[in-house]
């Protein structure tokens, strides 16, 4: 492929003829061609030199009469040309010591002319040698010189050009370049020659690629200098050019450029398959026509390989990880990316992985050899595609073999050379390091993702307070596993806790910290603490984790939003620790972002948290989320809030559809941070399922409380729970009357479970103990624990509430027909529930 004047494929031009004279002389010794170099050397401009005798222009240092210098006529008349040293006088009178060579030239009409080449001895690096400058330049130098007439037919050439082209001189003279060297970039070369003929401006450093007749199977690179030869009238006589084969330097520069490109394109991600494909892409088409990259299946899964070459039995686990062809559709591939890539035991790929060495097969014979016979169908397919040369390079990094890359050629560019194998090994070495890094990342990412998924809820628990749905989207794999989490936790009194949190950072440590926090939240929720108390305890825990571990402080810290919804009162209490505020949508569809006290992120310590209580009518939608839902590629928080509110505009739609609408509106294919979304639609517990009584501080009120509770159970059709509920009510009310402050209240709730609650104005917390046989009391909580599915205490602004729950599905009346008074007599008086020592 040719280039225009001044282009540089292989570096700067190497010709400088400003101090070399090239002169064309006719048989009579009259100058017919005069170059710019001749003008610089001898001082005569072309307008004054053309048409004058040569002896006047190459005048002797001692003046002689005109026409009496017979030396030049004798030298010009010699049939084989002449070379030697000569001292002449420049136009300005200065002496010039020249090395000259006179060459006979035949034009297309067989007319004899002479080409005179002269250079000053003091300006040549060959000064002082016995052999003349021009003898070396035209006979022994690597520079090929040729002359063409105005029809671009050869009229003369030196021995170097003859050897360089591989065409005998007698077959070249009188013919054009395309007739003798069709493998060169003939059109662009002749176009450049015609430009020089038309303009007279020389072309220095014209560079092109081609296949000469001397080496038709290998591409060569050339750098050429063209200049025009003129007659006395100024019309062009023809073209003279000098060319140099710069193939080796071109190939070296091309290899360097390919290595630089490989460094830029290979290893741009932490994805094993993408890195393998990048290796194939960078090698085609500049190095090979078809490339395959096969990796062990364990590498694709992130597993650790044993160091050193592998046993042949392990090669069944090879899988195609990348491939590339110059042909459309990659017809050479016999397997697709991701599929098993089996090889015969004696194939170059297997041999390379078992002995650990690269292999170069310059002349590939797909019809011979054991490895071709072992898989004739595959190799018949490749033979039909014309493959003739192959290289196989094992991929190894840090002493571990990861797979192998195969490079093949089918085009007529010549076989692979040793330097091609060196280049392929450089490619593979760079790719192997990146693939091993990606493998290690894949293993760590999979471990972190497994840990994270094991710590998140698989299903939301059943409860009566809200309908809930969620979405969890892991971040882009480059960011690593995050520490986002969510939870729905049933509480006493038919209430429910809704939790969303986000641990700072990514990776295993963030996932582990998230697991700790989630477990802590569940434990604190079981203690029926208020939202601000839960966050305060979490804050203390994060501080302890930071001081107990040596982890990077950048991943110690978290945000959290904790909300408790009560379906009896239809109200919600919320507190947040540096977390984005929730969005509430009314049953009519009006949305708003709740203005909650922000609170500091968990782990700062020293700043109290505040909670806010608000009414939520039945059918309200409450959306809790992490900041990954708001932060798109542009990190636009306001835009994220707008997208969220728009997606929540249909609050009565199915919750799964609502969640899908929210995540579908995220910008980009994957979020830049983990996304946790929890959407809850509130329910209201009908008042017919709640019974409330005020209890006077009188022991006689206990029996009345039992009677009212039994009546309400009968009204609900739950008579089979009568003995259990009466026992629980008796114990709780008796102890409240004896040991707590008034007012005292009793509430029974029929929800998913049957809930008995007794409230008082005392803050003393009871606890369970086992009474001795000789104790008169102390068995109250023990009895309640035997009959109730669970029991507990929660504190209010005015005191506390002790509750006990019985499952309506699984709990049977263990009392049978036994009289409750007899049972109380057997176990003695109830223990004082409000006595801390009870």
N, C-alpha and C positions, 0 to 999 in steps of 0.2 A: 504494500500500500504506500503510495507516495504522499508527499506533503509539499506545500507551497514554499516559496523562498522564505528563509528565515525560520522555518519550523524546526523544532528540536525534539526528536523522539529519543535520542541516545546521548544527548549532551551537546556542548558547543562544537562547532565545526573545527576541523584540524588543519585546513589549508590556509596558508597565508602567502599569496604569490605577489605581494606588493614589491618584493625584492628579487623576483625571478622574472627574467625577460623571456617571452615566447614570441618568436618572429617567424613569419612565413615568407620565403624567398622563392622567386621563380627561377627557371633554369639560367637566365641571364644574370642572376645575382641582384635583381631588383626586389626591393622589399614590397610585399603585397599584403602582409598582415602584421599588425603592431598592437601589442596588448598594453594594458595599463601598467603592468609590471615592467615592461620594456621602457615605457615613458619614465617611470620612477627611477629605474636603474641608470639609464643612459642620458636622461634629461631632455630628449627630443619628443615633443608632442606628436601624436599620430598624424595630425594634419601636415606636419613637416617631414615625417619619416616615410610615409607611404609614397612609393614611386621613386625613391632615391636608391642608389646602389648601396649594397650592404657595407662596402669598404669605407664609405663616407661616415656611416653611423657607428661602425666599430673601428674608428680610426686608430692608427698606431700612435704610441706615445711620442715618437719622433716624427715630425711632419714629413710627408712624402708627396710627390706630385700626384695629382688626380689620375686615376686609372693605371698607376704603376705598382699598386700593392697586389702582387700576384698570389699572395698567400690565400686569399679568400676564394679566388676562382678555382684554385687547385683543390681546396678543401670541399667546396661545393660540388665539384665534379666527381668526387670519389663515390663509386657505386654503393659501397656499404656504409657510407656515412663517415663522420670523423668526430673524434673527441680529444680534448686536451685543454691546456692552460694558455691564456692569452692576456697580455696587458694592453688595455685600450684607453683612449682619452674620452672622458665624459664631455658633454656639451659645454659645461662651464670650465673645462680645462683640467679638472682633477683626474688623477690616474685611477683606473679601476683594474684590479686583478681578478680575472674571470675564469671560471671553469665553464667550458662550452661543450655542447654535443650537437652535431648536425646530423639529422635523420632524413633519409629519402622518404617521400610521401607520394603515393599515386592517387589521383582523384578518380572519379567514376569513368572519365574518358581516357584513362591511362596516361594522362599528362604528368610528367615528373615535376615535383616541387621539392623544396627542402624546408624542414622544420628545424629552426635554430633555438636551442634552449641555453640560457646563460644565467649564471648566478655569481655574485661576488664572493670570493674565497673568504674574506674576513668576516662575512656575515653568515656563514654556514657552519654547522656543528661538525662537519667533516674536514674542516680546514687542517691541512698538514698531512693528510693521508695521500698515499700514492695514487690510489684510484680516483678518478675524477668524480665530481658531484653528480654530473648528469649520467655517467655510466651506472652509478649505484641507483639513481632515481628511476631510470628507465629499464635497467636490466635486473637489479637485485632487490629493489625496495618492494614493500607490500602494497604500494600504491599502483593501482591499475590505471593506465592512461590510454584514452582512445580519441580518435578524431573522426568526425562525421561531416558530410557535405550538407548543403542546404536542404537536401531531400532526406536528411537524417540517415544516410547510408554510410557504413563504415568505409573509411579510406586508409586508416592506419590504426595500429594498436601495439602496445608493448607486450613483452612476454608475460608480465604479471597479470595483465587483463586476460590474456589467453588462458593462463592456468586458472584464474579466478572463475571464469565463465565455463570452462570445460569444453568449449567449442574451438576446433582448430582454426588458425588464422585464415587459411584459404577458404573455409566455409563461411567466414564472417565478413570478409571484405566485400563491399558492394551490396550488402544486405542491411535491412533495418533490424532494430533491436528485437522487435516482436517475432521476427522470423528465426532468430537464433536463440533467444532466451524468453520463451513464452511464459515461463514460470515467474518472471519478475512483474513488477507493477508497471507494465509497458505504457499504458495510457497516461498515467500521471507523470512518468519520466519524460516521455516525448512532449507532453504538454509543457513541462518546464523547459525543455530544450527550445521549443518554439518561442516561448516567452523571451528567452535569452537572445535568440536570433532576431526577434522583432524589436526588442528594446535596446539591446546592446549591454544591458546591465548584467553583470555576472551574478551567479547564484551560488552562494557559499553555504555549505552545510545542509544540502538537500538530502533528506533521509527517507528510507523506505525499506520495506520487507519484501522478500521474495525467495524463490527456490531456483537456484542456478542449475544448469545442466551438469555441472561438476558434482552436485550433491542434491538431486531432485527430491529426496525424501526428508530433507531437513530445511527448515526455514532459516534464512540468513538475514542479517541486518547490514545495511550499507549507508555510508555517508559520502556524499559526492559534491564536487565543485565543478560548475559549468562556466565557460567563458567563450565569447564569440571571437572568431578570426575574421578580419576584414581585408578587402582589397584596397587599392589606392584611392578608389572613388568613394570609399566608405561603405560600400555594400558588403553584406556578410559573405564570407567565403565558406563558413561552416562553423561547427561546434567542436571544441576540445573539452574533454572532461577528465577529471581525476577522481577515482573512487577507492574507498578503503572498506574492507570487510570488518565491521565492528560487532560481529555476532556475539562474541564472548562477553564483551562489556555490556552489550544490550541485554543478554540473558541474565547477567549478574544484577543489573539495575532492575530488570523486571522481577527477579526473585526478591530483591529487597522491597520493591513496591508491593508485591503480593504478601510478603511477610507483614509489612505495615498494615495492609488492608485486613489481613487475618487478625492482627492484634486489635483492630478496631471493631471487627464484626463477630469474632468468636468470644463467647462468654459474656454476652450482654445481659443475661438473665440467670436466675438460679433454677432453671428448668432443665432437666436432663435431656429430654427429647428435643427441646428447642436448641440447646447447645450442640447436640449431635447433628441436627439439620444445618446449623450454621457452618459446621466443618464441611459438610458436603457442598453447601452453596458457595463457599469461598474458593473451592478448588475447581469448580466448573464455571466457564470453559477454559480458563487460562492454564490449568495444569493437566486436567483430565477431561475425557468426554463423558464418563460415568463414574460416580462415586457412591459407595455404600458404607454405612456405619452401623455395625452390629454390636450390641451390648448384652452383657449377661442380664438375665431377668432379675437377679438379685440386685443389680446396680439400679435398674429402673425402680425397684421398690425401696431403695435407700439402704439395703443391707450391706454389711461389711464383708468384703472378699478376703480370702486368705492371701497373704503375700506370695509373690513369685509366680512363675508359669503355672498353667492349670493342667489338670489331667483331662485327657480326651473325652472321658465319660461325662465331664461337666458341660461339654459344648452343646448338649441338647437344650440348654437353657438360653442360648443366644437368641436375641430378638432384634428385628430390624428397628433401628432408632432414627435413621435418617438416610435419604438417598436423593441423588440429583443427576439429571442427564441433560445433554445438549439437545436431545430429541424431545419433541413435544409429547407429553403424556408418560414419559419415562418407560418406554416399552421394554427396556433391558431388565427391569425389576421382575423377579419371579415371586416375590412376596411383598406385601404392603407394610407400611410403617406400623409397628406394634405387633406384627405377627411373628411366629417362630421362624428363624432363619437357620435351617439345618444344612450342614456341610459334610461331605465325605471325609473319612479319617485322614486321607492323604492330600486333601486340598491345601492350597497355600494358606488359607485363613486358619485352618486347624493347626497346620505345622507352625505358623507364626505364633499362635497362642500357646502351643505346647513347648516350643523351644525358646520363645521369648525374643526372636529376631525378626527384623524386617526382611522382606524378600523382593527382588526385582527380576521379573521375567521379561526381558527385552523383546524376544520373539516368542509369542504365546502360541502354542499348538494345542488347540482345544480338542483335537481328534486323537491325541496320543497321551500316554501316561495313565497311571493307575487311577488318579483322582478324576480324570475325565470318564474312565470306564465305570467307576463306581456310581456315577450319577449321569448317565448318558442323556437323559431327557433335558436336564438343565443345560448341559454344556453344548448340546446340539442347538438349543435355542440361542445361546450366546455366540456360537460359531456362525449361525445364520445372520447375526447382526454384525459380523465382521471384526470382532475384537482381535487385536494383534499384539497388545502389550499390556502388562499388568504389574502393579505394585501392591503389596500388602504390608501394612504397618500396624502392629499391636498398639492398643491404647493402654498406657500404664502411667500411674501417678502414685508417687510415694511408695513405690515398690509393689503396688497392687495392680493386677491386670483387670481392666474394665471391659475389654472387647477388642475389636479390630476394625480398621478402615481399609477398604479396597479401592484402588484407583485404576481405571481401565481406559484404553484408547482404541477407537475404531477408525477415526479419520486419518487421512494420509499426511500426518504431521511428523512422522518418524516415530521410532520407538522411544520409550522412556530411557533417559540417561542417568548416570550416577548422580548428577547434580539435581535431577528431578526427584530422586529418592530422598536426598538431603532436604529438599524443600518440603516434600510430603511429611517427613518425620518432624520438621519444625511445626507444620500445621497441626499434626496429631498431638505433639507434646503440649502445645498451647491448649488444644481442645480437651485433652485428658485432664489437665489440672482443673479446668472449668467444670468438666463433667463430674470430677470427684468432689469438687466444692458443692455442686448442685446435688450430688448424691447425699452428701453429709447433711446438707440443708433439708433435703427431702425426708431423711430419717428423723431429724430433730423436729421438723414441722409435723410429721405424722405422729410422733410421740406426744408433742404438745397438743395436737388436735384431738388425739384419743383421750388425753387427760382432760382436756376442756369439755369434750362431749360427755365424758363419764361424770363430770361434776355438775352438768346442767340437768334440769328436770326433763325426763322423757315424756311424761304426760302431766297435765295439770290435775291436781286433786279435785275430787267432787266436793262441792259445798253449795250452799243455797243463797249466798249473798250476791254473787255476780255471775254472769256468763263471761268467760274469758277465752282469748285466743292469743297466739304469739307468733312471732317470726324471729329467727336468728340467722343472720348472714355473716359468715366469716369474711374477713377483709381479704384484699388482694394478697396473694401468697408472698409477695415481696415484703409485706409489712410484718408477717409472722402472725401467730395465733395471739389473739387479744385476751383481755380479762373481763369481758362484759358478761353479766348474768342477770337473771330475772327469777322471780319466784311468786307463787300464789300459796299462802299458808293459812289454812283454816284456824280460827281462834275461837275462844269460848264465847258463849252468847250468840252463836250463829254469825259472828263477825268473820271478816277475812282480812288478811294483810297482803298488800300488793307491793312488791319490791323490784326495783331495777337498780343495778350498780355497774360501775366501770372502774377496773383497776388500771392505773397508769402503766403504759408500756406494753410490750408484746413478748411472746415466747413462753418457755416453760415456767419461769418464775411468776409471770403475770397470771398464768392459768392456775398455778398452785396457790397463789395469794387469793385469787378469786374463790377457789374451793374453801379456803379457810374462812373467808368472809361470809360466804353463803351458809356454811355450817353454823357460824356464830349467829347469823341473823335468825336462823331457824330455832336455835336454842333460846335466844333472847325473846323471840316471838312466843315461844312456849311458856315464858314467864309472865306473859301478858303485860309487858312494859309498854309505856306510852311511846310514840314515835321518836320524840326528842331524847328519851332515855335510851332507846335502842341505838340511836346514832352516837350518843355519848359513849356507850360501852364499845361500839365499833371503833370509835376514834382512839380509845385507849388500847384496843387490841392492835390496831395498825401501828401505833407507836411502839408497842412491845415487839411486834414482828420486825420492825426496822432496827431495833436495838439488839434483837436476838440473832439476826442473820447478818451475813457479810455481803449481801447482795447490793447491787448498784442502787443508789438512792433514787435513780430516775424511775424505777419500777416499784418503789414503795410509796403508796398513796393511792387513794381511790375516791370516787364520788358515789353517792347513794341517795335514792329517793325511797322513803318508806311511808306507805299510806295504809290506814285502817278504815274499812268501811263497815258500818253497822246497818243491817237491813231493817232492824226494828225502828230505829230513829231516823233512817234515811239520811245519815250524815257521814262525812268522811273527815278524818284527821290526818294531816300530812306534815312531814318535815323532810328537809333535804340538806345534804352536805355537799355543796359545790356542784350539784347535779342540775341538768337542764330542767326547768319547770314543766309539769304535765300540761296537756291540753284537755280541756273539758268541753264536750259538745252537749247541749241541752237536747231533750227529746224532740224539740222543734227544729233542730239543726243549727242553732247559733253556737259558734265555737269561740273560745277564748283561752288565752294562756294564763294559767293561774299565777297570781302575784304572791309567791311564797317567800318568806325570809330565806335568803340564799344559803346561809351557813357556810363555814369553811369546808374544804375537802377533808376527808378523813386522813388523819396523820399529822395535822398541824398542831392540834391540841391547844387548850387554854381558852377557847372561845365557845360559849354555850350555844346550843341549838334551840331553835324555836319551832313550835308546831302551830298549825292553823286548822281550824275546824270550819267546814262549810257544808251546807245542805246540798244533797244530790238527789233530785227526784228520781223516781223509778224510770228506767229507760235512758238515763244519762249515760254518756260515753266518756270514759276516762282513758287517756292514752299516755302511757309511760314509755320512755325510750332512752337510748344512750346517744351521745353526741355524734356517733358515726352516721346516724340518720339525717343529721343536718349538714354535715360537712361533705360537700361534693368536691370535685377537683378544684373548684375556685374558692373553697373554704368560705362559702357564703351562708352564714348562720341565718340571716333574715330570710334569704331565699328558701332555706330548708324549712323554716317555720311556715312560710307561705305554702310550700308544697304539702306539708303535713296537714295543715288546716283544710286545704282543698281536698285532699284525699279522704278526710273524715267528714265530708259534707253530707253524707247519707248515713246518719247514725243508726237507722233502723235496719240497715242491710245486714246480711249475714256477716258475723265477725271475721270469718276466714276471708271473705271477699274484701272486707275493710282492710285487713292486714295486707292482702295482696295488692290492693290499690296503693297503699302507702309505699311498699317496697318497689313496686313497678315504676314509681315516679322518681326513683333515685337516679342521678346522672351517672353515666358510664356503666360498663358491664359489671364491674365489681366495686363495692365501696372501698374507700381508702382506709377505713377503720371498721372494726367489727360493729355490727348493728344488732341491738336487742330491742324488740318492740313488744310491749304487752298492752293489749286493749281489753278493757272490761266494761260491760254494760250492766248497770246497777239493777238490782231487784229490790222490791219492798216486801217484807213479811206481813201478810194480812193481820190486822188486829185481832181477828177471830182466832188466830193461832198463838196469841199471847194473853196470858192471864196475870194480873198484878194485884197484890193485896198489901195493905199496911198492917203491920203486926204490932199490937201494944206490948209494952214491956211487962207482961204478966204471964207467969207460968201456965195459967189456965188457957192461954191463947194457943198453946202448942196443939192441943187436940182439935181446936177450931181450924187451925192451919192445915192439919192432916185431913180434916173433913172436906175443906174447900178444895184441896188438891185432888182428893179422890173424886169429888163431884166433877171437877173439870176434866179429869181423865175419862170419866164415864160419858161426859158430853162429847168427847173426841173419839169415843169408841176404843179406848185404850185401858179397859179395866184390868187386863192381864198384868199391867205394870203397877197396879195399885199398891201392893205390899212394898215393892222396892221404892216407889216414890214416897210413900208415907214414912218409911224408915228414914230416907234421906232428909225429907222435910222436917221430921221430928228432931233428928240430930242437929241439923243446921239452925233451926229456929230456937231450940232449947239453949244451945250454946251462945247464940246471939243475945237472948234474953238475959242469961246469967252473967256473961262476961263482956258484952260490947255496949256501945252507947247508942241511944236512940237518935233518930227514928230508925226502925227496922222495917225492911220490905221483903216480900216474897214474890218471885216472878217465875212462872213456868212458861216455857216456849216450846211449841211443837214445830220443829223444823225438820231437817233431815234426821236429827236425833231429838230425844226428849231432854230438855235442859231445865234443871232446877237451880235457881239463884236466890241467895239470901244476902241482902245488903245491910250494912250498919255503918256507924260513924267512927269505928275504931280502926286504927292503923296497925294493930298487932297481927302478925302473921302466924297462923297455926302450922303445925307440921305433924306428920304421921309418926306414931311410935307403937311398939308392941307392949301392951300392959301385962304385968305379971299376974299370976293366978290369984294372988292375995290382994291385988289392987281393986278398989271399989269402982273405979272409972278408968278413963283413958282409952276406951275402945271405939270412940265415935268415928274418927277418921278411918280407922281400920275397917269398920263396918261399911262406911261409904265407899271405900276403895274396893271392897269385895262386890258391891252391887253396881257401882258406876263404871262406865267405860273409861272415863277419865274425870279428874276433878282438879281444881286449882283455885288460886286467889289472884284477883287483879285489883289494883288500887285506883281509886277515883280521887277527885279533888276534895271530896267530903269524907272519904273513908275507904272502904273496900267492899268487894263482892266475892263471896265464895260460891262457886258453881260446881255442879256435878252433872254429867251427861250420861244418858242411857241410850244405847243404840236401839232404834225401832226395828232393825232387821235381824239382829243376832242375839240380843240379850233376852233371855227368858226370865220369868219371875221365879227366882230361886227360893222365895219364901213358901211357895206352895199354898196350902191351906192352914199353915201354922199361924196361930194367933200372934199378932205383932207384940202384944203386951207380954206374952210368954217369952217371945224372943228377947225382948228388952230385959226381962227378968233373968234370962240365962246369961246375958253378957254384962249385966250390971248397968249402972248409971252411965250416961255418955260422958266422955272426957270434956273438960273445958276447952273448946276449940280455940279460944282466944288467948289461952295461957301459953306463953312461949315455951314453957317447960313441959307442956302436956304431950 
